[in-house]
Amino acid sequence: MHDEMKDIYTQFYEATSESALQSHTCAVCARECYVMEDGLSDIPLMHLPNAKHLIPQTPHPAHDVFKGKLLELSGIKVIDGQHIVLVCQHCLDDLKKSTKPPHHALTNQMWIGHVPWQLQVLTFPEQLLVSLVYPGVFIFKLFPKYYRDIEISSACIENLPEDDIPPEVTAIIRQSEDVGIIDQESDGYVPLDNDEVDAEHEGRPSPSGKMHETDEGEPSIIPLQVSGAVDMDMMTLTPSEMMAWGFANLWKEGKEGGYIMQHGRKLVNNFGHPLKDQPANPNCPNYFEQAFPCLFPYGEGGIE
């Protein structure tokens, strides 16, 4: 029992010691890595396996090229006149495979470069002005029960005005200069106090500052009693209830229907990489690089 407790204490001490929490920058991928957890190794530059994969295929004037290789300079140190490269275990394993550059290597289109000072001081509106494209997110929630048989017409979409309001919307808009409508819109169904009722009959303003004109014998306000509530925006529905509702809509002829969108654990690429079994298009632009010039100042390293 004493030896077991001693081993546990030793493991805890080694896992939380200063040496275990030391971190440095990997020269290959420029990521901050822990020495013990990420297996950061000191390797002489001349002994780096398959260093040819670290030579940039398309040189850029802003590249920090060291001995012909695209490396992060903060991950290189000199010991006794010899250049030592800090490499994480992940990059080292990829280099030993000798088939292609490491997955997170700077030469694998992961180089971003240092953001120039002129871009660092830009405000958000100024960043939008220098962007080549503008990012936009549109979220549509369609219920298959009502919209599954509806086809989107391209001809109808082309007839919609650009940067304008459709005439079907402007036709139902009415403008009025009667400011009293504001009070009518803000009135509620809350019964008045006795003082306010007496003020109405006397023709003077009520304590709330409002005048209510009513006929004799007719109440000015009809109180409404809420007997139930419906969650219209489904904010209080639990995930289990939503899943059960979805399965009920998919259930056809005693069995579960098919899925248009398959479940998966990976993100879906909307653009960037080509579809399966299709050749890559070198002229396909990366919209992240064009939309966020302050993140990708040299037009490289965009998310795909």
VOLUM-925400 format. One record per residue: x negated, y, z negated of N, C-alpha, C, CB in turn; residue in one letter; residue number from 0. Coordinates in steps of 0.1 Angstrom, whole numbers. Atoms other than C-alpha are relative to their C-alpha. Glycine has a CB too. Layout:
<sites>
SITE   n.c1   n.c2   n.c3  ca.c1  ca.c2  ca.c3   c.c1   c.c2   c.c3  cb.c1  cb.c2  cb.c3  residu  num
SITE      X      Y      Z      X      Y      Z      X      Y      Z      X      Y      Z       A  NUM
...
</sites>
This chain:
<sites>
SITE   n.c1   n.c2   n.c3  ca.c1  ca.c2  ca.c3   c.c1   c.c2   c.c3  cb.c1  cb.c2  cb.c3  residu  num
SITE     -8    -12      0      0      0      0     -9     13      0      9      0    -12       M    0
SITE      9    -12      0    -28     24     -8     -7      2     13    -11     -2    -11       H    1
SITE      7     -2    -13    -46     17     25     10      5     10     -6    -14      4       D    2
SITE    -10     -4    -10    -14     22     44      3     15     -2     14     -7     -1       E    3
SITE     -2    -14      2     -8     56     28    -12      8      4      3      3    -15       M    4
SITE     12     -6     -5    -44     65     35      0      2     15    -12     -7     -5       K    5
SITE      0     -1    -15    -40     57     72     10     10      5      3    -14      5       D    6
SITE    -10    -10     -4     -8     78     74     -5     14     -2     13     -3     -8       I    7
SITE      5    -13      2    -25    107     58    -11      4     10     -6      1    -15       Y    8
SITE     11     -3    -10    -55    104     81      6      3     14     -9    -12      1       T    9
SITE     -6     -3    -13    -33    103    112      7     14      0     11    -10      3       Q   10
SITE     -6    -14      2    -14    134     99    -10     11      1      9      1    -12       F   11
SITE     11    -10      1    -46    152     92     -6      2     14    -11     -4    -10       Y   12
SITE      6     -1    -14    -60    144    127     10      7     10     -4    -14      5       E   13
SITE     -9     -6     -9    -28    154    144      3     15     -2     14     -7     -1       A   14
SITE     -3    -14      3    -25    188    127    -13      8     -3      9      1    -12       T   15
SITE     12     -7      3    -62    197    124     -3     11     11    -12    -10      0       S   16
SITE      3    -11     -9    -77    227    141     -5     -5     14    -11      9     -6       E   17
SITE      5      6    -13    -95    205    167     11     -6      8    -10    -10     -3       S   18
SITE    -11      6     -7    -62    188    176      9     10      7      8     -9     -9       A   19
SITE     -8    -11     -5    -45    221    182     -7      9      9      6      8    -11       L   20
SITE      7     -8    -10    -72    235    204      6     -1     14    -15     -4     -1       Q   21
SITE     -5      0    -13    -61    245    238     -9      9      9     14      6      1       S   22
SITE      8     -7    -10    -79    256    270      7      0     13    -14     -6      1       H   23
SITE     -6     -1    -13    -71    264    306     -6    -11      9     -1     14      6       T   24
SITE      5     10    -10    -73    236    332     -5      8     12     10    -11      3       C   25
SITE      5     -7    -11    -95    249    360      7     -4     13    -15     -2      1       A   26
SITE     -6      5    -12    -76    228    386     14      5      2      0    -15      0       V   27
SITE    -14     -4     -1    -40    237    378      3     13     -7      9    -11     -6       C   28
SITE     -1    -13      7    -45    269    357     11     -1    -11      4     11     10       A   29
SITE     -9      1     11    -22    255    330     -7      0    -13      9    -12      2       R   30
SITE      5      1     13    -28    259    293      3    -14     -6      5     11     -9       E   31
SITE     -2     14      5    -34    224    279     -7     -2    -13     -6    -10     11       C   32
SITE      6      4     13    -41    209    245    -11    -10      3     10     -5     -9       Y   33
SITE     12      8     -2    -75    192    242      4    -15     -2    -11      4     -9       V   34
SITE     -3     14      3    -61    160    226     12     -5      7      1     -1    -15       M   35
SITE    -13      5     -6    -25    158    238     -1     -1     15     11     10     -4       E   36
SITE      0      1    -14    -32    166    274    -13     -6      6      1     14      6       D   37
SITE     12      7     -4    -66    149    275     -9      9      8      3    -12      8       G   38
SITE      9     -9     -7    -86    179    285    -15     -4     -1      1     15     -6       L   39
SITE     14      6      0   -121    168    296     -9     11      6      0    -12      9       S   40
SITE     11     -8     -5   -154    186    303     -8     -8     10     -9      5    -11       D   41
SITE      6      7    -11   -167    175    337     -9      9      7     10     -7      9       I   42
SITE      8     -8     -8   -197    189    355      5      1     14    -14     -6      1       P   43
SITE     -6     -3    -13   -187    205    388     -5    -10     10     -3     14      4       L   44
SITE      5      9    -10   -210    183    408      5    -15     -1    -15      0     -1       M   45
SITE     -5     14      2   -195    151    393     16      0      1     -4     -5    -14       H   46
SITE    -15     -1     -1   -158    162    399      4    -10     11      5     14      2       L   47
SITE     -4      9    -11   -142    133    419      9      6     10      7    -12     -6       P   48
SITE     -8     -5    -11   -129    141    453      3     15      0     14     -7      1       N   49
SITE     -1    -15      1   -136    178    450      5      6     13    -13      6     -5       A   50
SITE     -4     -5    -13   -128    182    487     15      4      0     -2    -10     11       K   51
SITE    -14     -4      1    -91    184    477      2     14     -7      8    -11     -7       H   52
SITE     -1    -13      7    -98    216    458     -5     11      9     -8      0    -13       L   53
SITE      4    -10     -9   -110    235    489     13      5      7    -10     -6     11       I   54
SITE    -12     -5     -6    -82    258    501      1     -2     16      3     15     -3       P   55
SITE     -1      2    -14    -69    249    536      2     14      7     12     -8      3       Q   56
SITE     -2    -14     -6    -58    286    543     -6     10    -10     15      3      2       T   57
SITE      6    -10     10    -83    310    525      8     13      0    -14      2      4       P   58
SITE     -6    -13      2    -69    342    511    -10      9     -6     13     -1     -9       H   59
SITE     10     -9      6    -89    373    503      1      1    -15      1     14      6       P   60
SITE     -2     -1     14    -75    373    468     -3    -13     -8     14      5     -4       A   61
SITE      3     13      6    -85    337    461    -13      2     -9     -2    -11     10       H   62
SITE     12      0      8   -109    332    432     -8    -13      3      4      0    -16       D   63
SITE      7     12     -5   -131    307    451    -13     -1     -8     -2      1     15       V   64
SITE     12      2      7   -159    292    430     -7    -12      6      3     -3    -15       F   65
SITE      8     10     -7   -185    272    449      9     -7     11     -4    -11    -10       K   66
SITE     -9      5    -11   -160    269    478     13     -7     -4     -8    -10      8       G   67
SITE    -11      7      5   -133    255    456      9     10     -7     -3    -11    -10       K   68
SITE     -9     -9      6   -101    273    444      3     -5    -14     13      0      9       L   69
SITE     -1      4     14   -103    271    406      4     12     -8    -13     -6     -5       L   70
SITE     -2    -11     10    -92    291    376    -13      2     -7     12     -4     -9       E   71
SITE     14     -3      6   -123    309    364      0     -1    -15     -4     14      4       L   72
SITE      0      2     14   -112    308    328     -2    -14     -5     13      6     -6       S   73
SITE      2     14      4   -114    270    329    -14     -5      4     10     -8      7       G   74
SITE     14      3     -4   -151    271    339    -10      6    -10     -4      4     14       I   75
SITE     10     -5     10   -180    274    314    -14     -5      5      3     -4    -14       K   76
SITE     14      3     -3   -218    273    317     -7     -5    -12     -7     12      6       V   77
SITE      7      6     11   -237    250    294    -14     -4      5      7    -12     -6       I   78
SITE     13      3     -4   -275    249    298     -2      1     15     -4    -15     -5       D   79
SITE      1     -3    -14   -273    264    332      8     -9      9    -14     -2      4       G   80
SITE     -8      9     -8   -248    237    344     15      5     -1     -2    -14     -5       Q   81
SITE    -14     -4     -1   -212    246    355      8    -12     -5      4      5     14       H   82
SITE     -9     10      6   -187    226    334     15      4      3     -2     -2    -15       I   83
SITE    -14     -3     -3   -151    224    346      9     -8    -10      3     -5     15       V   84
SITE    -10      6      9   -122    218    322     12     -5      8      5     10    -10       L   85
SITE    -11      7     -8    -97    193    337      9     -8     -9     -7     -9     11       V   86
SITE    -10      8      8    -65    179    322      0    -14      6     14      7      0       C   87
SITE      0     14     -4    -59    142    324      9     -2     12      5     -8    -12       Q   88
SITE     -9      2    -12    -30    146    349     -7      4     13     12      9     -2       H   89
SITE      8     -4    -12    -52    165    374    -11    -10      3     -5     14     -1       C   90
SITE     12      9     -2    -81    141    368      5    -13      6     -7     -2    -13       L   91
SITE     -5     12     -5    -59    111    375      4      2     15     12     -5     -7       D   92
SITE     -4     -3    -14    -46    127    408    -13      1      8      8     12      1       D   93
SITE     12     -1     -8    -81    135    419     -7    -14      3    -11      9     -7       L   94
SITE      5     13     -2    -92     99    414      7     -8     10     -1     -7    -13       K   95
SITE     -8      8    -10    -65     87    437     -5      3     15     15      4      0       K   96
SITE      7     -4    -12    -83    105    466     10     -1     12    -11    -10      3       S   97
SITE    -10      0    -11    -51    107    488      4     14      4     12     -8     -3       T   98
SITE     -5    -13     -2    -40    143    484     -4      9    -12     15      1      3       K   99
SITE      4     -8     11    -46    173    461      9     -3    -12      2     15      3       P  100
SITE     -8      3     12    -33    170    425     13      8      1     -7      5    -13       P  101
SITE    -14     -5     -1      4    177    421      1     15     -4      9     -8     -9       H  102
SITE     -1    -14      5     -1    210    401    -12      8      4      2      0    -15       H  103
SITE     12     -7     -3    -34    220    417      3     13      7     -9     -9      9       A  104
SITE     -2    -13     -6    -38    256    429      0     -2     15    -10     10     -4       L  105
SITE      1      2    -15    -47    243    464     13     -7      5    -12     -9      3       T  106
SITE    -12      7     -4    -13    224    465     11     10      1      4    -12     -9       N  107
SITE    -10    -11     -1      6    257    473      5      4    -14     11     -4      9       Q  108
SITE     -4     -4     13      7    265    436     -7     13     -4     -3    -11    -10       M  109
SITE      7    -13      3    -16    296    437     10     12      1    -12      1      9       W  110
SITE     -8    -12      0      2    328    428     -8     13      1      9      0    -12       I  111
SITE      9    -12      0    -26    353    422      4      9    -11      1      7     13       G  112
SITE     -2    -10     10    -29    382    398     10     11      6    -13      6     -5       H  113
SITE    -10    -10     -4      0    407    400     -7     14      0     12      0     -9       V  114
SITE      6    -13      0    -14    441    411      7     10    -10      0      6     14       P  115
SITE     -6    -10     10     -9    470    387     11      8      6    -11     10     -4       W  116
SITE    -10     -8     -7     12    488    413     14     -7     -1     -3      3     15       Q  117
SITE    -13      8      2     38    460    410      4     -2    -14     -1    -13      7       L  118
SITE     -3      2     14     35    456    373      9     12     -6    -12     -2     -8       Q  119
SITE     -6    -11      6     48    491    366     13      4      7     -9     12      1       V  120
SITE    -12     -2     -6     78    489    389     12     -2     -9      1     -8     13       L  121
SITE    -13      2      7    113    493    374      8    -11      8      8     13     -2       T  122
SITE     -8     10     -7    140    468    383      6      5     13     11     -5    -10       F  123
SITE     -5     -5    -13    157    490    409    -11      1     10      7     14     -2       P  124
SITE     11     -1    -10    123    496    425     -4    -13      5    -12      7     -7       E  125
SITE      3     13     -4    116    459    426     10     -5     11      0    -10    -12       Q  126
SITE    -10      4    -10    149    454    445     -3      8     13     14      4     -5       L  127
SITE      2     -8    -12    139    482    470    -11     -7      8     -3     14     -4       L  128
SITE     12      6     -7    106    464    479      2    -15      4    -13      2     -8       V  129
SITE     -2     14     -3    122    429    481      5     -1     15     10     -5    -10       S  130
SITE     -4      3    -14    127    415    516     14     -6      1     -9     -9      7       L  131
SITE    -14      6      1    159    396    506      5      3    -15      0    -15      3       V  132
SITE     -6     -2     13    183    401    477      6    -13     -5     11     11      1       Y  133
SITE     -5     13      5    191    371    455     15      3     -5     -8     -5    -12       P  134
SITE    -14      0      4    228    364    449      5    -14     -4      9      6     11       G  135
SITE     -6     13      5    247    337    430     15      1      0     -6     -3    -15       V  136
SITE    -14      0     -1    282    328    438      5    -14     -5      5      2     15       F  137
SITE     -4     12      6    300    302    417     15     -1      3     -2      0    -16       I  138
SITE    -14      3     -3    333    287    429      4    -13     -7      3      0     16       F  139
SITE     -5     12      6    354    263    409     13     -4      7      2      3    -15       K  140
SITE    -12      4     -7    378    244    431      5    -13     -6     -4     -3     15       L  141
SITE     -6     12      6    402    219    417      4    -10     11     12      3     -9       F  142
SITE     -3      9    -11    404    188    440     15     -3      1     -8    -13     -2       P  143
SITE    -14      3      0    440    183    431      8      9     10      7      1    -14       K  144
SITE     -7    -10     -8    450    215    450     -8      4     12      3     12     -8       Y  145
SITE      8     -6    -11    421    223    473     -7    -11      8    -10      9     -5       Y  146
SITE      8     10     -6    409    189    485      4     -1     15      2    -13     -6       R  147
SITE     -4      1    -14    429    191    518     -2     13      8     14     -4      1       D  148
SITE      2    -13     -6    420    227    526    -14      0      7      1     12    -10       I  149
SITE     12     -1     -8    395    233    554     -4     15      2      1     -7     14       E  150
SITE      5    -14     -1    374    265    555     -1      3     15    -13      2     -8       I  151
SITE      0     -4    -14    379    283    588    -11     10      2     14      5      4       S  152
SITE     11     -9     -3    348    299    602      6     12      8    -11     -7      9       S  153
SITE     -6    -12     -7    370    321    625      6     10     -9     10     -6     10       A  154
SITE     -6     -9      9    389    335    596    -11      8     -8      9     -7    -10       C  155
SITE     11     -6      8    356    342    577     -6     11      9    -10    -10     -4       I  156
SITE      6    -10     -9    342    361    608      9     12      1     -3     -6     14       E  157
SITE     -9    -11     -1    373    383    609      0      9    -12     14     -5      2       N  158
SITE      0     -9     12    367    396    574    -10     11      2     -4     -9    -12       L  159
SITE      9    -12     -1    352    431    572    -13     -2     -8      7     13     -4       P  160
SITE     13      1      6    315    434    563     -1     12     -9    -12     -1     10       E  161
SITE      1    -11     10    309    455    531     12      9     -1    -13      8      4       D  162
SITE    -12     -8      1    345    466    530     11     -9     -7      4      4     14       D  163
SITE    -12      7      6    379    456    515      9     -5     11      7      9    -10       I  164
SITE     -9      5    -10    402    434    535     13      8      0      3    -15     -2       P  165
SITE    -12     -8      0    434    452    546     11     -7     -8      5      2     15       P  166
SITE    -10      7      8    455    425    529     -1      5    -15     -2    -15      0       E  167
SITE      1     -4     13    441    438    496      4     15     -2    -15     -2     -5       V  168
SITE     -3    -15      1    443    476    503     15      2      2     -8      7     11       T  169
SITE    -14     -2     -3    479    471    515      9     -1    -13      5    -10     10       A  170
SITE     -8      1     12    491    462    480     -5      9    -11     -1    -15     -5       I  171
SITE      5     -9     10    472    489    462      8     13      0    -15      4      3       I  172
SITE     -8    -12      1    492    519    450     -7     10     -9     15     -3     -5       R  173
SITE      7    -10      8    479    552    436     11      9     -5    -10      8      8       Q  174
SITE    -10     -9      6    500    573    412     -8     10     -8     10     -8     -8       S  175
SITE      6    -10      8    492    606    395      7      2    -13      0     13      8       E  176
SITE     -7     -1     12    516    600    367     -8     -6    -12     14     -8      1       D  177
SITE      9      5     11    494    598    336      8     -7    -11     -7     12     -6       V  178
SITE     -8      7     10    523    585    315      0    -15      2     14      5      1       G  179
SITE      1     15     -3    518    551    332    -10     -6     -9     -3     -3     14       I  180
SITE     10      6      9    487    547    310      5     -4    -13    -11     11     -1       I  181
SITE     -7      4     12    508    548    279      9    -12      1      7     12     -6       D  182
SITE     -9     11     -2    532    524    293     -8    -13      1      8      2     13       Q  183
SITE      8     12     -1    505    500    302     -7     -5    -13    -11      2     11       E  184
SITE      7      3     12    489    502    268     10     -4    -11     -8     12     -5       S  185
SITE    -10      3     10    522    497    249      0    -15     -2     14      5      4       D  186
SITE      0     14      3    525    464    231     14     -4     -5    -10     -4    -10       G  187
SITE    -13      5      5    553    443    216     -1     -1    -15      3    -14      6       Y  188
SITE      1      0     15    545    452    180     11      8     -6    -14      5     -5       V  189
SITE    -11     -8      5    576    463    160     -6     12     -8      8     -8    -10       P  190
SITE      4    -13      6    573    499    146      3     -1    -15      7     12      6       L  191
SITE     -2     -2     14    571    508    109     13      8     -2    -12      6     -7       D  192
SITE    -12     -8      3    601    525     92     -2     14      3      4     -2    -14       N  193
SITE      2    -15     -3    584    559     94      0      3     15    -14      4     -6       D  194
SITE      0     -2    -14    579    555    131     14     -1      6     -9    -10      7       E  195
SITE    -14      1     -5    615    545    136      8     12     -3      7    -13     -6       V  196
SITE     -7    -12      3    628    575    117     -5     12      8     -3      4    -15       D  197
SITE      5    -11     -8    605    598    137      6     -1     14    -15     -1      1       A  198
SITE     -6      0    -13    620    585    169     14      6      0      1    -15      5       E  199
SITE    -13     -6      0    655    593    159      0     15     -2      8     -7    -12       H  200
SITE      1    -15      2    645    628    148     -6      7     12     -8      3    -13       E  201
SITE      6     -6    -12    628    634    181    -14      6     -2      9     11      5       G  202
SITE     13     -5      3    594    642    166    -10    -12      2     -1      6    -14       R  203
SITE     10     11     -3    561    623    173     -1     -9    -12    -13      7      3       P  204
SITE      2     10     11    556    592    153    -14      1     -5      2    -15      5       S  205
SITE     13      0      5    525    587    131    -11     -5     10     -1     -8    -12       P  206
SITE     10      5    -10    508    569    160     -1     10     11      4    -13      6       S  207
SITE      2    -10    -10    513    600    182      8     -3     12    -14      1      3       G  208
SITE     -7      3    -12    537    584    207     15      3     -2     -1    -15      3       K  209
SITE    -14     -3      0    573    594    216      7    -12      7      3     13      7       M  210
SITE     -8     11     -6    598    565    223     14      5      2     -1    -12     -9       H  211
SITE    -13     -4     -4    630    574    241      9    -13      1      1      8     13       E  212
SITE     -8     12      0    657    548    234     15      4     -1     -3     -9    -12       T  213
SITE    -15     -2      0    695    546    238      5     -4    -14      7     -8     11       D  214
SITE     -6      4     13    717    544    207      4    -14      0     11     10     -3       E  215
SITE     -4     14      1    722    509    195     -8    -10      7     14     -1      5       G  216
SITE      8      9     -7    695    494    216    -14      1     -6      0      3     15       E  217
SITE     14      0      5    661    484    202    -10      5     10     -4    -14     -6       P  218
SITE     10     -5     -9    631    501    217    -11    -10      3     -7     12     -6       S  219
SITE     10     10     -2    609    471    213      6    -14     -3    -12      2    -10       I  220
SITE     -5     14      1    617    434    217    -12     -8     -5      6     -6     13       I  221
SITE     11      7      5    594    414    194      0    -14      7      0     -2    -15       P  222
SITE      2     13     -6    580    382    210     -8     -9    -10     -8      1     14       L  223
SITE      6      9      9    570    352    190     -7    -11      8     10     -7    -10       Q  224
SITE      7     10     -7    543    330    203      2    -14     -5    -15      3      0       V  225
SITE     -3     13      5    553    294    201    -10    -10      5     13     -4      4       S  226
SITE     10      9     -5    523    279    220    -10      8      7      7    -11     10       G  227
SITE     11     -7     -7    491    287    237     -6    -10     10    -11      5    -10       A  228
SITE      6      8    -10    475    274    269    -14      6      3      9      0     13       V  229
SITE     14     -5     -2    437    276    274     -2      1     15    -10    -11     -5       D  230
SITE      1     -3    -15    437    292    309    -14     -1      5      6     13      3       M  231
SITE     14      0     -5    399    295    312     -7    -13     -5     -7     12     -4       D  232
SITE      6     13      4    393    261    296    -13      1     -8     -2     -9     12       M  233
SITE     12     -2      8    368    275    272      0     -9    -13     -1     15     -5       M  234
SITE     -1      8     12    380    254    243      1    -15      3     11      4     -9       T  235
SITE      0     14     -4    382    221    262    -13     -7     -3      4     -2     14       L  236
SITE     12      7      3    358    195    251     -5     -7     13      2    -10    -11       T  237
SITE      5      7    -11    335    178    276      7    -14      3    -15     -3     -1       P  238
SITE     -7     13     -1    353    145    269     13      2      7      1     -7    -13       S  239
SITE    -14     -3     -6    387    160    278     -2      4     15      7     11     -7       E  240
SITE      2     -3    -14    373    175    310     -4    -12      9    -11     11      1       M  241
SITE      4     12     -7    357    142    320     12     -9      2    -11     -7     -8       M  242
SITE    -12      8     -2    389    124    314     10      6     10      8     -2    -14       A  243
SITE     -8     -6    -10    408    149    335     -6     -2     14      1     15     -3       W  244
SITE      6      3    -13    383    145    363      1    -14      4    -15      3     -1       G  245
SITE     -2     14     -4    385    107    362     14     -2      4     -4     -9    -12       F  246
SITE    -14      2     -4    423    109    363      3      5     14      9      8    -10       A  247
SITE     -2     -4    -13    421    129    395     -7     -8     10     -5     15      1       N  248
SITE      7      9    -10    396    105    411      6    -14      1    -14     -1     -5       L  249
SITE     -5     13      0    416     75    402     11     -2     11      7     -3    -14       W  250
SITE     -9      2    -11    433     61    433      2    -15      2     -6      6     13       K  251
SITE     -3     14     -3    451     28    439     -6     -9    -10     -4     -3     14       E  252
SITE      5      8     10    440     14    406    -15     -2     -1      6    -14      2       G  253
SITE     15      0      2    403     21    410     -6     14      2     -6    -10     11       K  254
SITE      7    -13      0    378     49    408     -4      4     14    -12      0     -9       E  255
SITE      3     -5    -13    374     70    439    -15      3      2      8     12      4       G  256
SITE     14     -3     -3    341     80    456     -3     14     -4     -3     -2     14       G  257
SITE      5    -13      4    320    110    447     -7      6     12    -11     -2    -12       Y  258
SITE      6     -8    -11    311    137    472    -14      4     -5      8     12      4       I  259
SITE     13     -3      6    283    149    448     -4    -11     -9      1     14     -7       M  260
SITE      5     11      9    263    121    433     -7      5    -12     -9    -10      9       Q  261
SITE      7     -4     12    250    123    398    -15     -3      2      5     -7    -12       H  262
SITE     14      2     -1    212    126    394     -7      7    -11     -6      4     13       G  263
SITE      8     -7     10    185    137    370    -10     10      5     -8    -11     -8       R  264
SITE      9    -10     -6    166    159    395      8     11      6     -9     -7     11       K  265
SITE     -7    -12     -6    174    194    408      1     -3     15     -9     12     -3       L  266
SITE     -3      1    -14    188    197    443     -7     12      7     15     -1      3       V  267
SITE      7    -11     -8    167    217    468     10      5     10    -13     -6      7       N  268
SITE     -9     -7     -9    189    242    486     -8      4     13      6     12     -6       N  269
SITE      9     -4    -11    159    253    508    -14     -3     -4      3     14      5       F  270
SITE     14      2      3    122    248    510     -4    -13      6     -2     -1    -15       G  271
SITE      3     13     -6    116    211    515     10     -5     10     -2    -11    -11       H  272
SITE    -10      4    -10    132    195    546      8    -12     -6     -7     -5     12       P  273
SITE     -8     11      4    159    169    543     -7    -13      3     14      0      7       L  274
SITE      6     13     -2    151    132    542      0     -4     14      7    -10     -9       K  275
SITE      2      4    -14    138    118    575      0     11     10     11    -11      3       D  276
SITE      0    -11     -9    135    152    590    -14      7     -1     11     11     -3       Q  277
SITE     13     -6      1    102    169    599      0     14     -6     -6      2     14       P  278
SITE      1    -13      7     90    200    580     -1     11     10    -11      0    -10       A  279
SITE      0    -12     -9     95    234    596    -10     10     -6     14      6      2       N  280
SITE     10     -9      6     63    255    590      5     14      1    -13     -1      7       P  281
SITE     -5    -14     -1     82    287    600     12      2     -9      4      2     15       N  282
SITE    -11     -2      9    109    282    574     -4      9    -12      6    -14     -6       C  283
SITE      5     -9     11    106    311    549      4     -5    -13      6     14      2       P  284
SITE     -3      3     14    105    307    512      7     13     -6    -13     -3     -8       N  285
SITE     -8    -12      4    132    330    499     -4      5    -14     15     -3      0       Y  286
SITE      5     -5     13    118    331    463    -11      9      2     -4    -12     -8       F  287
SITE     12     -9     -2     86    346    476      5     14      5    -10     -6      9       E  288
SITE     -5    -12     -5    106    372    495      9      8     -9      8     -2     13       Q  289
SITE     -9     -7      9    131    380    468     -7      5    -13     11     -9     -4       A  290
SITE      7     -4     12    106    384    439    -14      3      3      1    -12    -11       F  291
SITE     14     -4     -3     75    402    451     -9      2    -12      0     12      9       P  292
SITE      8     -2     12     64    409    415     -4    -13     -6      8      9    -10       C  293
SITE      4     13      5     63    372    407     -9     -7     10     12     -9     -2       L  294
SITE      9      6    -10     47    361    440     -5     12      9      8    -10      9       F  295
SITE      4    -12     -7     28    392    451     -7     -2     13    -10      8     -9       P  296
SITE      7      4    -13      8    374    479      8     -9      9    -13     -6     -3       Y  297
SITE     -8      8     -8     37    355    493     -3    -15      0      0      5     14       G  298
SITE      3     14      2     25    321    480      4     -5    -14    -15     -2      3       E  299
SITE     -3      6     12     34    297    453     15      1     -4     -7      7    -11       G  300
SITE    -15     -1      3     72    302    456      6    -14     -3      7      6     11       G  301
SITE     -7     12      4     96    277    441      6     -7     12     10      2    -11       I  302
SITE     -7      7    -11    108    250    466      9    -11     -6    -11     -6      9       E  303
</sites>
